[in-house]
Amino acid sequence: MERRQFIKILGMSSLFLHGWLRNLFAAQGPMVAVAQGTDHAGITRKALAALGGMQQFVKPGQTVVVKPNIGWDRTPEYAATTNPTVVKTVVEECLKAGAKRVKVFDRTCNDPRRCYASSGIESALRGMKGVEVKHLEEERFKKVALNGKVLKEWELYGEALSADVYINVPVAKHHGLSRLTLGMKNVMGIMGGSRGAIHKNIDQALADVNASFRPHLTLIDATRILTAHGPQGGNLADVKVLNRVIASTDIVAADAYATTLFGLKPADIAVTRTAYQRGLGEMNLDKMRIVRV
Amino acid sequence: MKKVTSARISQLLFLALFLVLFLMTEYRGSDRIVAAVNGFFRANPLTAASTMLAAREYQPLLLPGLLVLVAAVFLGRFFCGWICPLGTILDLVTGRIRKVGAIRALTGRAKYWLLLPLLIASLLGVNLAGLLDPIALLLRALTFFFHPLFGDTVRGGWRSLYGLIGERRDLFDPGYRLLRDYLLPFRETLYPLAFLSALLFVLILFLERYERRAWCRRLCPLGTLLGLVSRLGPLRRIPAKLCADCQACREHCPTSFDRDLLQMEECILCLECSLRCPSQRVRFRFAGPRPQVGTVMERRVFLGGLVGGVVLARGLRFREPAAEAKLLRPPGVRDEDEFLKKCVRCGECMKVCLRSALYPAFFQAGAQGLYTPLLVPRLGYCEYNCTLCGQVCPTGAIPDLGKEEKQRQVIGKAVFDKNHCLPFAKRIDCIVCEEHCPIPGKAIRSERVELTGFDGVKRVVQQPYVVDELCNGCGICENVCPLEGKAAIEVFRVKDRTPLKASSGGASSSGAPPVSDPYVDPYAGGGS
């Protein structure tokens, strides 16, 4: 075989091999760790360990923001807010990895004092050194140019923007409009202004925000999920105990996997679909590395 | 205030207690609030008298007030000289104000002209005493004006500090947190009538220009009531008159020695005359008949008071129907007349309302409803799990209900305005109201409707509707409606405020939706 011919064949064959090559990389696609068990602190640690441990994300001396969902005045069993044990474990792991300060906050819908108290998160973190459970302060919101499809700019919370590491810890639950509230919707907690105004185009708006602001790690609390009457719930009959925690650096992949827990396909959720189409992450389950621990 | 006397110490302690209780009238992480926060009102004889007269029944909550009234029979106006925080404030400032002599119009029977109509109006079912009650006047001035002003100033400073030094402000955060958690109002609220509340308070201070404790002796209906009662008692000052050789009492006495004879109805029992008497002659004794001090009031005053009461009770009833449509009362108030009989307009509920949903009425509830609490959903909403207003109400005008019971109380009903509501008027998605509706079964639901948008594109839009049987009128939907100005969903007053059925509010109930539930749960049967 002549050298020229060899190169030709090689070049031609790459056309046919194209799909195979892509699949080879896809197999390397985003890792989603799914841990299951009734020890919620334990499964949180396992999920983190599967991603290489918190030290992959948090370096000594850094400031970390852990953003749970504290949006509603409900106690943890109603699955409207993030499980305080999961939040506490994430915070502990941050400290163990050497974080100098861990800030925990959310922009709540009900009275913030009541939400912080009822969620159990405030009391779970009380007295921990280097940990601040903070109420938002209006003056810390900063206008950020998003240059998105529907949101050109929006006010985002300064302490989230300035953190070295941002860890997103939503709870998986039903939502009347977006069908589910997961990782990408949880980022709304750092949005200022009138958040209700983005509902008319919520999937595009959330994609805009998530395209500009990317959590380093998303850890979805599915220890209990709210299956109806979300995002507030209030009825234990709507709550399902799944004892699962999902962790990924790919927020879209984490959301996509969590969707299956509700018996839905990732593409059923417009927020996930839009984010995937805009290249913010992977939503095809067969293109993720799902690691069960 | 130079000499330390028992009365002075008592006054300062009670003033401190009043301020501490005022600051404690705030949500601090617990669903229950210390019962003592409304102590000054429950121990207030005027509140007790006017409320019981109006409701025509014994109110156990107000027993302390009755006890103080009984004590006044024996001890006269000790409340004014030893307890009343407004009196203490007057004593604290009066030394710095030069006196020009009493206003003649006030020296006569003016105070009876005030007290009598108030009591008669109460008897006719309109409890207006709180308008001029000194404790209420002080609390309202603090709640509506001085405390928000203080909060505004400190918070504004804290904010501009952020503008100046940015994140470095965090160094001072621990100090600010202490201030914020214990002294500042949590929420920055502007109140209607803040100006009037402050003005009345300042006017009372201004009266000190004429004579010491001018308000207390010439106008205060609470003091007048106590003075009236003390006439019956055996407490006497000896000697009753100024001694010919000394007359120092005239200098020392803050209230009742502008004439030669001690005016027992005005004596606030500060004991200055006794403590400072150069020859230690003055004594206060429980003794026999007192010297003749004249009749309480002439027939003219009595009849005038009667007419005044009728005018107050019957003449101020007009209500504007449009304003009445939005006349939303705090949760648990079911009957407007019943409420007006018991509400003493103390402002406690508005102080404690953690979402700043309650505001003092100006003329929405008619002139007779001045300062009574109104829920204004566009400004704040009734927090689903909060029961604080009922807990602090000193007269039970807002009943103190358990959480589940309160959640079922109907404040009003929400109604959509489809000309405004986005999914109807603009054919785009929204349903922020449904999202926020706190009722576990959702009193606001939505149906998916296929529509052609005004851009010609077919789409599925979720159009909301209200389930009346579940709506308690908390107002969060109106509060969060993203439309500017007027909301597309509004809570309106309803006459029938029968509480919702227990099954819909009970969080721990089986929670199955009603049989006729048109809402189909898209995730029923879902899960892993």
Contacts between the chains, C-beta under 8 A, distances in Angstrom:
chain1	res1	chain2	res2	distance
A	73	B	383	6.8
A	73	B	384	6.6
A	73	B	385	5.3
A	73	B	438	7.9
A	78	B	507	7.6
A	109	B	436	6.2
A	109	B	480	7.7
A	110	B	383	6.3
A	110	B	384	7.4
A	110	B	438	7.7
A	111	B	27	7.4
A	111	B	354	5.2
A	111	B	355	5.7
A	111	B	383	5.4
A	111	B	386	7.4
A	113	B	27	5.7
A	113	B	28	7.9
A	113	B	29	6.6
A	113	B	186	6.8
A	113	B	354	7.0
A	114	B	27	7.1
A	114	B	354	7.1
A	114	B	383	6.5
A	114	B	385	6.5
A	114	B	386	6.9
A	117	B	29	4.9
A	118	B	385	7.2
A	122	B	29	8.0
A	137	B	159	7.9
A	137	B	162	7.6
A	138	B	159	7.6
A	139	B	159	4.7
A	139	B	162	4.7
A	139	B	163	7.1
A	140	B	162	7.1
A	158	B	167	7.8
A	162	B	167	6.9
A	174	B	523	6.1
A	175	B	435	7.1
A	176	B	431	5.6
A	176	B	434	4.9
A	176	B	435	5.6
A	176	B	442	8.0
A	176	B	446	6.6
A	176	B	462	7.3
A	177	B	429	6.1
A	177	B	430	7.9
A	177	B	431	5.2
A	177	B	434	7.8
A	177	B	435	6.8
A	177	B	462	6.5
A	179	B	522	7.2
A	194	B	482	5.6
A	196	B	430	7.4
A	196	B	432	3.9
A	196	B	480	5.8
A	196	B	481	7.3
A	196	B	482	3.3
A	197	B	482	4.7
A	199	B	429	6.0
A	199	B	430	4.9
A	199	B	431	6.8
A	199	B	432	5.6
A	199	B	482	7.0
A	200	B	422	6.3
A	200	B	426	7.9
A	200	B	428	4.4
A	200	B	429	5.5
A	200	B	430	5.9
A	201	B	428	7.7
A	201	B	429	7.7
A	202	B	429	7.1
A	225	B	527	7.9
A	227	B	521	7.6
A	227	B	523	4.7
A	227	B	524	7.8
A	227	B	526	6.3
A	227	B	527	6.8
A	228	B	521	4.5
A	228	B	523	5.7
A	228	B	524	7.2
A	229	B	440	6.3
A	229	B	441	6.7
A	229	B	442	5.5
A	231	B	435	6.0
A	232	B	435	7.5
A	232	B	436	7.4
A	232	B	437	7.4
A	232	B	438	6.0
A	233	B	440	6.9
A	234	B	438	6.6
A	234	B	439	7.3
A	234	B	440	3.4
A	234	B	507	5.4
A	235	B	440	3.9
A	235	B	441	6.8
A	235	B	507	6.5
A	235	B	509	7.8
A	235	B	511	3.7
A	236	B	507	7.2
A	236	B	508	6.3
A	236	B	511	6.5
A	237	B	510	6.1
A	237	B	511	3.4
A	237	B	512	6.6
A	238	B	440	7.8
A	238	B	511	6.7
A	240	B	527	5.6
A	242	B	527	7.7
A	242	B	528	6.5
A	260	B	528	7.2
A	261	B	527	6.8
A	261	B	528	5.3
A	262	B	523	5.5
A	262	B	526	4.9
A	262	B	527	6.6
A	263	B	523	6.8
A	263	B	525	7.2
A	263	B	526	3.1
A	263	B	527	5.6
A	263	B	528	7.5
A	264	B	523	7.5
A	264	B	526	6.7
